[in-house]
């Protein structure tokens, strides 16, 4: 009798153990569709390649500016005097002619712009003068600098693009935001548009799509802001009595860039 009871107890224990094992989390490196993986929050709205929140060991927001007039960025600016084959005009065509990209007035994406509003922002300066595409040479974007502990890699997760009219083009009335675009929408659209290219002026066979340009980071940008308690631009954090605040802001931006590099390098010193 006692022997039968022991056997029955052993059978019940094994059944309970196996039932628990069936619900155990599966390592995502072995099986990404494991039961436990579905519990992790990921950004499926903005991120092209979402990273699980629990895999982010370090994260900081970074706001950057690409000046298309710089030599390194000329492949994005376009060719000739008109720059109609550059990234700014290709974005314009995607919004206006193809109605393929949604545009917004704010970075929270709560205020959608009509095509007419977008066109007015795009072409008209503060004094009412019409502009040419070549006068729009700033492309700003916001990204998160992330260290992914699951893959032991630093990653740049771009969130959105901001089209900006420079102050010089805006009748010296200060820069003006034309529109915000979700980077995921931009990326997915231009994957399928091979006519829109980063132009290799030295080798036309090596022109690249805009999706590849951001994946390979084939541009030069300057940090304008990073996450801080005052939500201030770098230039606004410079001492107001400094004789050349713009130069100091540029040097501070470079210092921040080096800190990001040092952060990754220091991780592997242990």
PyMOL commands that set and color helices and strands:
alter all, ss='L'
color gray80, all
select helices_A, chain A and resi 2-22+35-39+53-55+71-77+87-96+115-123+133-135+183-191+204-206+210-216+235-237+245-267
alter helices_A, ss='H'
color red, helices_A
select strands_A, chain A and resi 56-67+138-148+153-165+176-182+197-198+208-209+222-226
alter strands_A, ss='S'
color yellow, strands_A
deselect
rebuild
show_as cartoon
